[in-house]
Amino acid sequence: MDAERFRQLREPFEALDAAAVRLYLARPGELHSSRYDALRYVISFAKLQVVRGKDGRDHEVGEALASFAWGVREALAPWLLKEASLARAAQAVPKLVEDTRKQRGRLLESFGIDAESLDAEVCERKLVVTCGGGGGAGYGYAGAWQSLHRAGLQPSMISGTSMGALIALFRARRKVFDPAPMYHAAQRLTWPGVFRILQTESRYGVPATLRLYLRSAIGSLFHTPDGRPLTFRDLDIPLLIVATGLGVDALKHDLTYYEHFLDDAVGADFHLRPSRAAKVAAVVNILRELLASPDALREVVFGGDAATEDADILDAAGFSSSIPGLIHYDVLRDDQRMKSMLDELYARYGITRLVEGGIVNNVPVKPAYDAVLAGRITRRNAWFLALDCFAPRMSSVMFLPVQQIVRPNVQRNIAYANHYFPLERTLNPLNLVPDYPDVLRAQEWTSKELEPVMPLIIESCRTLPTL
């Protein structure tokens, strides 16, 4: 089953569950908690499609439950979606619970699924978080990680693009949330430490005025105890990073055009000159040229398959952050393992270069959805939170052209999210290496903005009691 079909089958029940949660939070006391839990169990059971047993086998149960699921939908949709009444919906719960028990027994007997696995699929809701790209605006994601941690929520999977991927690296490295490395990195980052302006060869990336040196800036924070660079396989939390692969026909100019495109917009201190903002905005033209040949663009998901699980996470984040004409990232060091992997990747996708992931997917919810459906985290009952630091806002007119360019791919992806959360207050996207106090401010802004949404996230991801 592909992701779109899976989403369509489950979407009516996701809507029912979301309505039940919102009504319960808005009207505490209207329905006894045990009746409310039973209601949500019935809805969760009705949306079952695939259950993985203890033996590792996947059992497709959706067809067997189709008639039952239709009955649940017909019984609850009028009250939850139209009348917005938990009390009226609850009147159908006793009969639905009785039917659910029968269907549960039938699945256990007919499919040979163990009860523990079946109940885990129905009751446990795995949190999956996506962090979109947006340059310096993405530093606010640190506040989201802190808010989720304070609420006792641990993501089961993370996906990210560009700056969203870079910030996600710090969360994915350990199951237990530890903000210290992130703060340490923020305090030591400087423009000359992160970027350089020098002539160098280009092997895997597209040349640009600024060369991104992630390894020298934060590489020491992403090593195994024996000193080896961290790969996707080493991370405690599964992580997906999206980059854009360019086919032969994608680039409309020779490489020197991109290498010197913004030379006059960058000062000797490596900062982007505000007086040259219009020149920086001209990068939009490069993006439009790339999107003019959509067949020459490939979505490359690092960490999404066995072939990329051994990739260096910093390299993946570097490629995902390399904006054509502005930022260049490459693997030029003596690392035959990584170069061999990239050579094989380029041959498999039919690409010649890797660049900024936002060109094809700036808020990569669907790659995470695909991975969950494929059984990457065992259970398919996931709740997807999409964070977007680069949503169009009239207060940031300068960035509207770029935001409008990536908006179509964002909209395609957030259709797979249970909740889409655009950050309202962010740092300037061009502030790629902010001062430490600015990082803390951005974190606080996002934490404050998330406060009204946290009860919804907490309740949606709460583990339900079994019937």
N, C-alpha and C positions, 0 to 999 in steps of 0.2 A: 504494500500500500504506500502511495506517495504521500508527501506531507500535506498537499492541498486536499486530497480526499480525506485524510485522517482529520484535518481541521474542520472540514465541512460536516463530517459525521458527529463530531464532538461539540461543534459550535452552539447548537441549541441548548445543550446541557450546561455549557460554560456560561451562557447567558442566564439560565435559571439559577445556577449557583451564585453568580455575581449579584443577581437581584436579591436572593435570600440573604446574603452577607450584608449588603447595603441596608436592607430593611431591618435586619437584626441590630445593626449598629445604630441606625437612626431612631429606632423605637425599642429601646431596652425594656424588657419586661412584658412585651406584647405576647411573647411565646416562651413557654418554659424551655430551658436549655436542652433538656432531654428530647423533647419533641423536635426542636430545631436541629439537633445533631442527627436525629433519625431522618429528617427531611433531607439534609445534605448528604447523608450516606446513600439514600435512595437515588438521588441525582447523580452522585459519583459512580454508583454501580451501573446506572443506566447508560453512562457514556463509555463503558468498557469496550475496548476493541482488541487489545493484545495484553496478555498476562504472561509474564515469565516465571516459570516454576523454579523450585530449588535446584532442579537438575539442569538448569540453563536453557531449557526448551521454551520457545515462544508458542503460546496457544492463541489462535485468532478466534475470539468469542463473539465478535460484533454481530455476525449474521445470526447466531443462535439467540441473541438477545434483542433482535430488531423489533419484534412484536411487543415485547415487554417495554422496550425503550420508548416506542411510540405511545404506549399507554401512559407512561410517566409524563411525557411531554404534554399530552392532551389534558391530563389531570391537573398539572401545575401551571402551565403557561398562562391560562386566563387570569389566575390570581396573582402570580408573581410578576408577570410582565405587563399585564393590562390594568388590573385593579390595584397592584402594589399592596397586597394584603397578605401578610404572613399568617394571620389568624385564619383567613379563609383557605389558604393553601394547606394549613395544618389539618383541616377537616379530612383531607384525602390521605393523610399520612398513615393511619392504621391499616387501611386496605393496601396501600403501596408497600408498607413494611412486610405485610403477610406475603404479598406477591414476590417481593425481593428475596425473602427467605427461601421460597420455593425455587426461585431461579438460581440462587446461590448453591443450594443443594444439588440442583441439576448440573451446574457447571462442575462442581467437585466430583460428581459421579461420572458424567459423560466425557469430560476432558482429562480427568486424572490430575487435575491441578491440586496442589497441596493448599490447605486452608490458610496457612500462614502467608503464603505468597499472594493469594487472592485478596485477603484482607489488607495486606500491605499496599497492593495496587489501588485499592479503593480508598483507604483511609489516609495514607501518607501523601502529602503534597510537596513535591520537590521544588525549591525556589531556583529559578534560572534567571540570571541578570545579564542584560546587554548594555554596554557602554558605547555610545556613538562617538564619532570623531568630531573635532571642532577646535583644534589647536589649543591655545591657552584657556579657552572656555571650559575645557575638560578637567581642569584642576578641582572643580567643585565636586567631582565624583568621590573624592576622599570623604566628603561629608555624608554621602549616601552609604558608603561602607561603614562609617562610624554609626550611623543611625540604625542600620540593619543589625549590627553587632550588639548595640545596646538593647535591641528588641529580642535578642536571642536567636536571630535568624542567620543561618549559615547557607550560602549558596551551594547548590550541588553542581552547578556548571556556570561558567562565565564566557561571554563572547564579547569581542570588542574590535573596534577599528581605530587606527591612528592614535590620537591621544587617549582615547578610551581604552585601547589595548595596553598602552604604556602604564596607565594607572591601574588597570586590572592585573598587571604582572605582580604588583605588590600584594594584592589580595589572594591571588591564586597560589602563591608559593607555599602557604601554610593553611591548614584547616582552621587553626586557632588564630583569630584576628590579632595582628600585631602591627600597629601603626608606626612603630619606631623606625623601621627602615625607610618608610615613606617620608617621615619627617627629616630623617638624616639626609636623604637624597635632596629634599627641597632646600635644606640649609646649605648644601655644598654646590648646588648647581649655579653655574655662571655661563654667560653667553660664550666666552672664549673656551670654556670647558666642554660645552655641548656642540658648538659649531666652529668650523674652520673655513677659511677661504684660501684654497690652494689648488694648484693644478694637480690632478691625479687621474689615473685611468678609471674607466668605467667598464665593469664586466657584467653585472646583473641589474644595476639600477640605471635610471636616466640621469645624466649629469645635470647639475644645477649650481647656482652661485654658492649656496651654503651647503657644506658637507656635514652630515650628522654623525657624531662620534659617540654613540651610546655606550660602547664598551669602556671607553676611557672615563666617561662621566659617571655611570652607575654600575658598570660591569662587576665590580667587587661585591655587590649586593646580591648577585644572582649566580652563585657558584654552589656546587655540592660541597660537603665537608672535605672531600679529597681534592678540591680545587678545580673540578671539571665544570664548564659552563652548564647551566641548567637547560634541560630540554623540556618539551611538553610532557614527556613521559615521567619526568621527575616531580611535576607539580602535584600538590595534594588535592587541588580542586581542578577538574578538567577545564581547560581553557582553549578557546578558538579565536584565532586572529585572522582577519580578512585583509588580503592585499589584492591589487588589481594586476593581472598579467596582461601584457601587451603583445598582441600578435604582430606579424610582419607589417601589416598595413595600418597599424594604429598611429604611428608617429608621422606627422606631415612635414617635418623639417629634419635636417641633419642634426646630429647630437650637439655640435658646437652652438647651435641656436639656443638650446635649452641651458647649456652650461653657462652662458653669459647673459641670459635673459634679464636678470635682476642685478647685474653688477653695480649699476649706478644707484640702486635703492638700498644698498647695504653699506653701513659706515665701517670705519676702521675698527670699531669696537664690536663688530659683528651684529649690532642691533639693526633692525629694519627702520629706516628713516621715516618718521611720520610725514615729512614733506613729500615723500615719494609714495604715498599711499595709493595714488592713482596708478602708479606703475605696478605696485603689488597686486592691485585689483585686476590688472591686465592678465594675470594668471588665469582668469576666467576664460579668456580666449583659448588658451591651451586646453582647458578642460572641455570646452565646447568642441574643439577639433577632435579630441579623443572620442567623445560621445557621438560624433558624426559617423563613426564606424563601429557601431555596437557589436558587430560580428567579430571584430578584432580584439574585443575585451573579454577577459576571463576572470571569473571570481575564483580566487585561490584561497582556500581555507587551511591555514596552518593549524595543526593539531586535530584536524577533522578526519584523518585517516592514518593507517599504519605507516604510509610513506612519509608523512610529515611529523609524526609523533617524536621522532628523534632529532627534529630541527632545533637549533638554538633559539630560545624564546626571544632574546634580544634582537637577533637578526630578523625574525618575523615581525616584531614590533617596529623595527627600523624601516623595513620595506613598506609596512602599512602606513607609515608616517611621512613617506618621501613624496612631497608634492612636486610634480613636474615643473621645472623652471625655477623653483624656490629652494627645495631641500633635496639633497642627493644622499642616498644610503647605499652601501655596497659591502660585499664580502671580498676584501682584497688581501686579508691576512693569510698566513700559511696554515690553512685548515682544510686538509684534503677531504675529511669526512663531510663537512658542510658543503664544500664545493661540489662534491660528487652527488650529494643529495639534491642540490639546486640544479645541476646539469640534468639529472633524471627528471626532476619536476618540470623543467623547461621543455624537455622533449615530450613529456606526457601531455602537457597542456598546449603544446605548439606555440610557445611564447618566446619572446626575445628579451623582455625586461619586466621588472616588478616595480610597481609604484603604489601611491596612496590608495588605500582600500576604499575610501569614501566615494571614489568615482563609480564603483559598481554597487557598493553596499555600505552606507554610512552608519546605519543602525542595524547591525546584523542579527536580527532575531531569528530569521528563517534558518540559517546554518545551525543555530542551537536547536531549533525545533526538529530539523532533520536528524541531528545527532541523538536527541532524546527518542525520537521515533525508532531509530536504528538500535536502541537499547544500550546506548553508551553509559547511562547511569542506572541501568537495569529497569527502573520503573518508567512508565510513560505518563504518569499523572503529575505533570509539572505545571507550575504557575510562572508565567514569563513576565518579568518586569523590564521594560525598555526605557532606558535613561538617554535623553537627547540634549546635549549642551549646545546644539547648533540649529535649533528650530528657528524658522523665520520670525523676526521681530522688527517692527517698524522703528524701534529705538536703535537698531544697528543697520541702518540703510546701506552702509558701505559693503556689508557682507551679504545683502539680499541676493545679488546675482549668483553667488556660489551656492547659497542656501536653496535657491530655486532650482539650480542645476541638479543637486543631489536629492531634492524633495521627492521626485517620483520613486526612486529606489527605497527611500525611507518609508513612504506610504505602503509600498508593496510588502515591506517587512513587518511594519507594526500591525498589520492585519493578523499576524500570528501571536501578538502580545496580549496578555490578559490585562495589562495596564501600561499605558504609554505616558511617560512623565517628562515633559520638556522643562528644562531648567530655565527659570525666568531671569535670574540675576547671575551673571558670570563675569569673569575677567575677559578682557579684550582677546579675541582669538589670535591676534598677532603677538600677544604677550607670551611668547613660547617659554621664556625662562624668567618667571616672575620672582620678585623678592619674597623671602620667606613670610613676612607678615601678610602679603597679598594671598599667598597660598592658604594661610589660616583663615583669612576673610572669606575666600571662595568656599572653603569647606563649611564654614559657619552658615553662609547663605543657603547652601543646598540643604544642610541639616534643618534649618528653619522652614524652608519650603516644603520639605518632606513631612513635617510634623502632622499636618492634617490628614495625610495619606497613610501614615504608619498603621493606624488601627485596621484599615482595610487590608493592608499587606499581611499583617500579623494574623488576622482572622482567616483570611483566604488560605494561608499556608499552615494553619493549625491542623495537627493530626486528629482525625475524628475517632471516636470510640466505635468499636464494632457493634453490630446489632446484637 
